[in-house]
Amino acid sequence: MKKYILFMLCVLPLAGNAQGLFGRLKERAAQTATDLLINKSQQVAERKIDKAITPSKNERALIEQPSTKHPKTINDNPANDFKFYTHYDYVPGQMAFYAESFDSANLGELPQGWNSNGNGAVVNLAGIPGNWLKMDQNASFLSANTAKAGKEFTIEFDLVSNFINGSYLLPQYQIGILSSGKVAANDNSLLKDQRGAKMLELEIRPGFDEHTFIQLKSYNAGREYFAGPITAYPSLENYNGKVMHVAICVQHQRVRMWINGDKAFDVPNAIKEDGDFNQFFFHSDASNYKNSDVGFYLGNVKMANGLPDTRSKLLNEGAYSTTGILFDLNKAEVSPQSFGVLNEIAQILKDNTTLKLKITGHTDADGKDAANKILSIDRANAVKDLLVKQYAIEAERLQTDGKGSSQPVADNKTSIGKTQNRRVEFTKI
């Protein structure tokens, strides 16, 4: 009996300790499960937050940056690929009368001479060189041009549109030229109604998943004169957040238009010949998106009149000068938009097998003279290389030279003067 009592006295404390131990283990297991649940919930929440603040493929691809430096050109821009311009036959007018690259404009401000009824400012874009005019939606913009274009002229420009792929319809926008008639070219009335005395516009209805459409329209005396069919143009969707190049050639009533190297329109009677165009405009409709979700950026506007007769200039006059061979800023790589001019030069050389040419590059006065001299020579050599490699022209038929900024043909203090001075000359040897 005594042994039993002693045994129970020894075992009972151990049992109590065991129950306490098991209880503590149970509490710890419960706490661990709770901690795991909390941690998992935190991880899920963090992933949701990360997703909310990290740009996805549906969000805008561009980021505006305040830097005044020109960022490196992106490599995946379709507009920088020559294969897209193989059949490009656009040739700019002989004499440029308006040019705007916004290089001398103040960042954060609307360029001098421009007019708008909305918000607009010159900005830099990450991954795309140069300055760009940012234009908010639900607004109209008029350029600083006041000169008349004449009956035969060309206009070209770059545009970057930047959209998110959301649940709302994207804003339609219109780009075109107008005749202001009796009012000034930048009159406020034209901000409300761009039809003016007459008007030609390209309307773009952007979308995703092959739901992008374009239409060419014109007006005369406020009434619709021409309306082309609404045409599906899904290739524009490849340019979201990238540079789109548009070129227009007007010959009296005929209008031709190229978008990214492809001829989109060739209409023999698109406009009335009465009156002269004297203004370039952009207008965007409103949408349910915020301006932070929709972006329009304009750059490199150039207007020129007098359509060139390249063949006659070279064969009969012995020289041809063009501002239509383009290069990136301070570089010698020929831009694909130059293919129209190069096609003509190459064809003349092929048709006249004894013809030999000297190619001379010229620059504006920005930068140092020595650097401009080297750059002009490099650009002339780049043109020669393309004619030899792309068009199989014999190298011995082409000579090159560069004059830098030593032979200006216009005032280097103005944007249009600089454009006229940045040229390539072909001279018969």
C-alpha positions as CSV (number, residue, x, y, z in Angstrom):
1,M,0.0,0.0,0.0
2,K,2.8,2.4,0.9
3,K,4.5,1.5,-2.4
4,Y,1.3,2.3,-4.3
5,I,0.9,5.7,-2.6
6,L,4.6,6.5,-3.3
7,F,4.1,5.5,-6.9
8,M,1.1,7.8,-7.3
9,L,2.9,10.6,-5.6
10,C,5.6,10.3,-8.2
11,V,3.4,9.8,-11.3
12,L,0.8,12.5,-10.7
13,P,3.2,15.5,-11.0
14,L,4.6,14.0,-14.2
15,A,1.1,13.6,-15.6
16,G,0.3,17.2,-14.7
17,N,3.5,18.3,-16.4
18,A,2.7,16.2,-19.4
19,Q,-0.7,17.8,-19.7
20,G,0.9,21.2,-19.4
21,L,3.5,20.3,-22.0
22,F,0.8,19.0,-24.4
23,G,-1.2,22.1,-23.8
24,R,1.7,24.3,-24.6
25,L,2.5,22.3,-27.7
26,K,-1.1,22.6,-28.8
27,E,-1.1,26.4,-28.2
28,R,2.2,26.7,-30.1
29,A,0.8,24.7,-33.0
30,A,-2.2,26.8,-33.1
31,Q,-0.1,30.0,-33.0
32,T,2.1,28.6,-35.8
33,A,-0.9,27.9,-38.0
34,T,-2.2,31.4,-37.3
35,D,1.2,32.9,-38.2
36,L,1.4,30.9,-41.4
37,L,-2.1,32.1,-42.3
38,I,-1.2,35.7,-41.6
39,N,2.1,35.4,-43.6
40,K,0.3,33.9,-46.5
41,S,-2.3,36.6,-46.4
42,Q,0.4,39.2,-46.3
43,Q,2.2,37.6,-49.3
44,V,-1.1,37.6,-51.3
45,A,-1.7,41.2,-50.4
46,E,1.9,42.1,-51.3
47,R,1.6,40.4,-54.7
48,K,-1.6,42.4,-55.3
49,I,0.1,45.6,-54.4
50,D,3.1,44.7,-56.6
51,K,0.8,44.0,-59.4
52,A,-1.0,47.3,-58.9
53,I,2.2,49.3,-59.0
54,T,4.1,47.3,-61.6
55,P,3.4,48.2,-65.3
56,S,1.8,45.3,-67.1
57,K,1.6,44.7,-70.8
58,N,-1.7,46.5,-70.9
59,E,-0.4,49.7,-69.3
60,R,1.3,52.6,-71.1
61,A,4.7,51.8,-72.5
62,L,6.1,55.3,-72.3
63,I,7.4,57.2,-69.4
64,E,8.0,61.0,-69.7
65,Q,11.2,62.1,-68.2
66,P,12.3,65.6,-67.2
67,S,15.9,65.2,-68.5
68,T,17.0,67.5,-71.3
69,K,19.4,64.9,-72.6
70,H,18.5,62.8,-75.6
71,P,18.0,59.2,-74.5
72,K,19.2,56.3,-76.5
73,T,17.1,55.2,-79.5
74,I,15.1,52.1,-78.8
75,N,15.9,49.1,-81.0
76,D,12.4,47.6,-81.4
77,N,10.9,50.6,-83.1
78,P,9.3,49.4,-86.4
79,A,9.8,52.9,-87.9
80,N,13.6,52.3,-87.7
81,D,13.5,49.2,-89.9
82,F,14.3,49.7,-93.6
83,K,12.2,46.7,-94.7
84,F,9.1,48.7,-93.9
85,Y,10.1,51.4,-96.4
86,T,11.2,49.3,-99.3
87,H,8.4,50.5,-101.6
88,Y,8.2,54.0,-100.1
89,D,7.9,56.6,-103.0
90,Y,7.2,59.7,-101.0
91,V,9.6,62.6,-101.9
92,P,9.4,65.8,-99.9
93,G,8.8,69.2,-101.6
94,Q,11.7,71.1,-103.0
95,M,11.6,74.1,-100.6
96,A,10.9,73.6,-96.9
97,F,8.9,76.6,-95.5
98,Y,8.0,75.3,-92.0
99,A,9.8,72.9,-89.7
100,E,9.4,72.2,-86.0
101,S,11.4,69.7,-84.0
102,F,10.9,71.5,-80.6
103,D,14.7,71.3,-80.0
104,S,14.8,75.0,-79.0
105,A,11.5,75.0,-77.1
106,N,11.4,75.2,-73.3
107,L,10.6,71.9,-71.7
108,G,7.3,72.0,-69.8
109,E,5.8,74.7,-71.9
110,L,3.7,75.0,-75.1
111,P,6.0,76.0,-78.0
112,Q,6.2,79.6,-78.9
113,G,3.6,80.5,-81.6
114,W,1.5,77.5,-81.1
115,N,-2.1,77.8,-79.9
116,S,-4.4,75.4,-78.0
117,N,-7.5,75.2,-76.0
118,G,-6.1,72.4,-73.8
119,N,-3.0,71.3,-72.0
120,G,0.2,70.9,-74.0
121,A,3.9,71.0,-73.2
122,V,7.3,70.0,-74.6
123,V,8.7,66.9,-73.0
124,N,11.4,64.2,-73.3
125,L,10.4,60.5,-73.7
126,A,12.3,57.6,-72.3
127,G,13.8,55.6,-75.0
128,I,13.0,57.9,-77.9
129,P,15.4,60.8,-78.8
130,G,14.5,64.4,-79.3
131,N,11.8,66.7,-77.8
132,W,8.1,66.0,-78.2
133,L,5.0,68.1,-77.9
134,K,2.7,66.3,-75.4
135,M,-1.0,67.0,-76.3
136,D,-3.8,66.1,-73.9
137,Q,-7.0,64.6,-75.1
138,N,-10.2,66.7,-75.6
139,A,-8.1,69.5,-77.1
140,S,-7.0,71.1,-80.3
141,F,-3.6,72.3,-81.3
142,L,-2.5,74.7,-84.1
143,S,1.1,75.1,-85.3
144,A,3.1,78.3,-85.5
145,N,3.0,78.2,-89.3
146,T,1.5,81.2,-91.1
147,A,2.9,80.7,-94.6
148,K,0.7,79.5,-97.5
149,A,1.5,76.0,-98.8
150,G,0.6,76.6,-102.5
151,K,-1.1,74.1,-104.8
152,E,1.7,71.5,-104.6
153,F,3.3,70.7,-101.3
154,T,4.2,68.0,-98.8
155,I,3.9,67.6,-95.1
156,E,5.4,65.0,-92.8
157,F,5.5,64.4,-89.1
158,D,6.1,61.9,-86.4
159,L,3.5,60.9,-83.8
160,V,3.7,58.7,-80.7
161,S,0.4,57.6,-79.4
162,N,0.4,55.8,-76.0
163,F,-2.6,53.9,-74.7
164,I,-3.5,51.4,-72.0
165,N,-5.6,48.4,-73.1
166,G,-8.5,49.0,-70.7
167,S,-12.3,48.6,-70.7
168,Y,-13.1,52.0,-72.3
169,L,-13.1,53.2,-75.9
170,L,-9.9,55.0,-76.8
171,P,-10.3,58.6,-78.0
172,Q,-10.5,59.3,-81.7
173,Y,-8.1,61.9,-83.0
174,Q,-7.7,63.9,-86.2
175,I,-4.5,65.3,-87.8
176,G,-4.6,67.5,-90.9
177,I,-4.2,70.8,-92.7
178,L,-6.6,73.6,-93.1
179,S,-7.1,77.0,-94.8
180,S,-7.9,79.6,-92.3
181,G,-9.6,81.8,-94.9
182,K,-10.3,85.3,-93.7
183,V,-9.1,84.8,-90.1
184,A,-5.5,84.4,-88.9
185,A,-3.9,80.9,-89.2
186,N,-3.9,80.5,-85.4
187,D,-7.2,82.2,-84.7
188,N,-9.1,80.9,-81.6
189,S,-12.1,80.1,-83.7
190,L,-10.1,77.3,-85.4
191,L,-9.6,75.6,-82.1
192,K,-13.3,74.9,-81.9
193,D,-13.9,74.1,-85.5
194,Q,-11.0,73.1,-87.8
195,R,-13.0,73.1,-91.0
196,G,-12.0,76.7,-91.8
197,A,-12.4,77.7,-95.4
198,K,-11.3,74.1,-96.3
199,M,-9.7,71.3,-94.5
200,L,-8.1,67.8,-95.1
201,E,-7.8,65.4,-92.2
202,L,-6.8,61.9,-91.3
203,E,-9.1,60.5,-88.6
204,I,-7.7,57.6,-86.5
205,R,-10.0,55.5,-84.4
206,P,-7.5,53.6,-82.2
207,G,-8.1,50.2,-80.6
208,F,-6.6,46.9,-79.8
209,D,-7.0,43.3,-81.1
210,E,-7.3,44.5,-84.7
211,H,-9.9,47.2,-83.9
212,T,-8.1,50.2,-85.3
213,F,-9.6,52.2,-88.2
214,I,-8.7,55.2,-90.3
215,Q,-10.6,57.5,-92.6
216,L,-9.6,60.4,-94.9
217,K,-12.0,63.3,-95.1
218,S,-12.1,66.8,-96.5
219,Y,-14.3,69.9,-96.1
220,N,-14.9,72.9,-98.3
221,A,-16.7,76.1,-97.0
222,G,-17.8,74.1,-93.9
223,R,-19.4,71.3,-95.8
224,E,-18.1,67.8,-96.3
225,Y,-16.4,67.5,-99.7
226,F,-14.9,64.0,-99.6
227,A,-15.2,61.1,-97.2
228,G,-13.3,57.9,-97.9
229,P,-14.4,54.5,-96.5
230,I,-13.7,53.7,-92.8
231,T,-10.8,51.3,-93.3
232,A,-9.4,48.7,-90.8
233,Y,-5.7,49.5,-90.1
234,P,-4.6,47.0,-87.4
235,S,-0.9,47.6,-88.2
236,L,-1.0,50.8,-86.2
237,E,-1.5,48.8,-83.1
238,N,2.2,47.7,-83.5
239,Y,3.2,51.3,-82.9
240,N,1.6,51.9,-79.5
241,G,4.3,53.7,-77.6
242,K,6.5,53.9,-80.7
243,V,7.1,56.4,-83.4
244,M,4.6,56.5,-86.3
245,H,5.6,58.5,-89.4
246,V,3.0,60.1,-91.6
247,A,3.7,61.8,-95.0
248,I,1.2,63.7,-97.2
249,C,1.7,64.9,-100.7
250,V,-0.8,67.3,-102.3
251,Q,-0.9,68.0,-106.0
252,H,-3.7,70.4,-106.7
253,Q,-6.8,68.1,-106.0
254,R,-4.9,64.9,-105.7
255,V,-3.9,63.6,-102.2
256,R,-1.5,60.8,-101.4
257,M,-0.7,59.7,-97.9
258,W,1.8,57.3,-96.4
259,I,1.7,55.8,-92.9
260,N,4.9,54.1,-91.7
261,G,6.1,53.7,-95.3
262,D,2.9,52.2,-96.7
263,K,0.7,54.2,-99.1
264,A,-2.6,54.4,-97.2
265,F,-4.5,56.7,-99.7
266,D,-4.2,58.0,-103.2
267,V,-7.3,60.0,-104.0
268,P,-7.4,62.0,-107.3
269,N,-10.1,64.4,-106.3
270,A,-9.8,64.6,-102.5
271,I,-9.9,68.4,-102.1
272,K,-11.1,71.5,-103.9
273,E,-8.3,73.6,-105.5
274,D,-9.7,76.9,-104.3
275,G,-7.7,78.6,-101.5
276,D,-4.4,77.8,-99.9
277,F,-3.7,75.6,-96.9
278,N,-1.8,77.5,-94.3
279,Q,-2.2,75.6,-91.0
280,F,-1.3,72.2,-89.5
281,F,-3.6,70.9,-86.7
282,F,-4.1,68.1,-84.2
283,H,-7.4,67.4,-82.4
284,S,-8.3,64.6,-79.9
285,D,-11.8,63.7,-78.7
286,A,-12.5,63.1,-75.1
287,S,-12.7,59.6,-73.4
288,N,-13.3,58.0,-70.0
289,Y,-9.6,57.6,-69.6
290,K,-7.5,60.0,-67.6
291,N,-4.8,62.0,-69.4
292,S,-2.3,60.0,-67.4
293,D,-3.6,56.9,-69.3
294,V,-3.7,58.4,-72.8
295,G,-0.8,60.2,-74.5
296,F,-0.2,61.9,-77.8
297,Y,3.3,63.2,-78.6
298,L,4.1,65.1,-81.8
299,G,7.5,65.7,-83.3
300,N,9.5,66.5,-86.5
301,V,6.9,68.5,-88.4
302,K,8.1,69.6,-91.8
303,M,6.2,71.3,-94.7
304,A,7.7,72.0,-98.1
305,N,6.3,73.3,-101.4
306,G,7.2,72.8,-105.0
307,L,7.4,69.1,-105.9
308,P,10.9,68.3,-107.1
309,D,11.8,67.0,-110.6
310,T,14.8,65.0,-109.5
311,R,15.6,63.6,-112.9
312,S,15.5,66.9,-114.6
313,K,17.6,68.6,-111.9
314,L,20.3,65.9,-112.1
315,L,20.5,65.3,-115.9
316,N,19.7,68.7,-117.3
317,E,20.9,71.1,-114.5
318,G,23.7,68.8,-113.2
319,A,22.8,69.2,-109.5
320,Y,20.1,68.2,-107.1
321,S,19.9,69.3,-103.4
322,T,17.4,67.7,-100.9
323,T,16.4,68.0,-97.3
324,G,14.6,64.7,-97.7
325,I,17.5,62.4,-96.7
326,L,17.1,62.3,-92.9
327,F,19.5,61.3,-90.1
328,D,19.1,61.0,-86.3
329,L,20.5,63.8,-84.2
330,N,24.3,64.0,-84.5
331,K,24.4,60.6,-86.2
332,A,25.2,59.4,-89.7
333,E,22.7,56.5,-90.0
334,V,20.2,57.2,-92.8
335,S,16.6,57.1,-91.6
336,P,14.2,54.8,-93.4
337,Q,11.9,57.7,-94.3
338,S,14.7,58.7,-96.8
339,F,13.9,55.8,-99.0
340,G,11.7,57.8,-101.4
341,V,14.5,60.1,-102.3
342,L,17.0,57.3,-102.5
343,N,14.7,55.2,-104.8
344,E,14.6,58.1,-107.3
345,I,18.4,58.7,-107.2
346,A,19.1,55.0,-107.6
347,Q,16.7,54.7,-110.5
348,I,18.3,57.6,-112.3
349,L,21.7,56.0,-111.9
350,K,20.4,52.6,-113.2
351,D,18.7,54.3,-116.2
352,N,21.9,56.3,-117.0
353,T,24.7,53.8,-116.6
354,T,27.5,56.3,-117.5
355,L,26.3,58.9,-114.9
356,K,28.6,59.6,-112.0
357,L,27.7,61.6,-109.0
358,K,29.4,63.4,-106.1
359,I,27.5,63.2,-102.9
360,T,28.1,66.2,-100.5
361,G,26.8,66.4,-97.0
362,H,25.9,69.6,-95.2
363,T,24.9,70.3,-91.6
364,D,23.5,73.2,-89.6
365,A,25.7,75.4,-87.4
366,D,24.8,73.7,-84.1
367,G,28.0,72.2,-82.5
368,K,31.6,72.7,-83.3
369,D,32.8,73.2,-86.9
370,A,35.3,70.3,-86.8
371,A,32.7,67.9,-85.6
372,N,30.1,69.1,-88.2
373,K,32.7,68.6,-90.9
374,I,33.3,65.0,-89.9
375,L,29.6,64.4,-89.5
376,S,28.8,65.7,-93.0
377,I,31.4,63.5,-94.5
378,D,30.1,60.5,-92.6
379,R,26.6,61.2,-93.8
380,A,27.7,61.4,-97.4
381,N,29.5,58.1,-97.0
382,A,26.4,56.6,-95.4
383,V,24.3,57.6,-98.5
384,K,26.9,56.1,-100.8
385,D,26.9,52.9,-98.8
386,L,23.2,52.5,-99.1
387,L,23.2,53.1,-102.9
388,V,25.9,50.5,-103.3
389,K,24.5,47.9,-100.9
390,Q,20.8,48.3,-101.3
391,Y,20.6,49.3,-104.9
392,A,23.7,47.6,-106.4
393,I,25.1,50.9,-107.8
394,E,28.8,50.6,-108.6
395,A,31.0,52.2,-105.9
396,E,33.3,53.8,-108.5
397,R,30.5,55.9,-109.9
398,L,30.0,57.7,-106.5
399,Q,32.3,60.2,-104.8
400,T,31.7,61.8,-101.4
401,D,32.5,65.0,-99.6
402,G,31.3,67.0,-96.6
403,K,31.2,70.7,-96.0
404,G,29.9,70.8,-92.5
405,S,28.2,74.1,-91.7
406,S,30.5,76.2,-94.0
407,Q,28.0,76.6,-96.8
408,P,24.6,77.6,-95.4
409,V,21.7,78.4,-97.6
410,A,19.5,79.8,-94.9
411,D,19.7,81.4,-91.4
412,N,21.0,79.0,-88.8
413,K,19.2,81.0,-86.1
414,T,15.8,79.7,-87.0
415,S,14.3,76.2,-87.0
416,I,13.3,76.3,-90.7
417,G,16.8,77.7,-91.6
418,K,18.5,74.8,-89.9
419,T,16.3,72.4,-91.7
420,Q,17.2,73.9,-95.1
421,N,20.9,73.8,-94.2
422,R,20.8,70.1,-93.2
423,R,20.9,68.8,-96.8
424,V,22.5,66.4,-99.1
425,E,23.6,67.5,-102.6
426,F,24.1,65.3,-105.7
427,T,26.3,66.8,-108.4
428,K,27.0,65.3,-111.8
429,I,30.7,64.6,-112.3
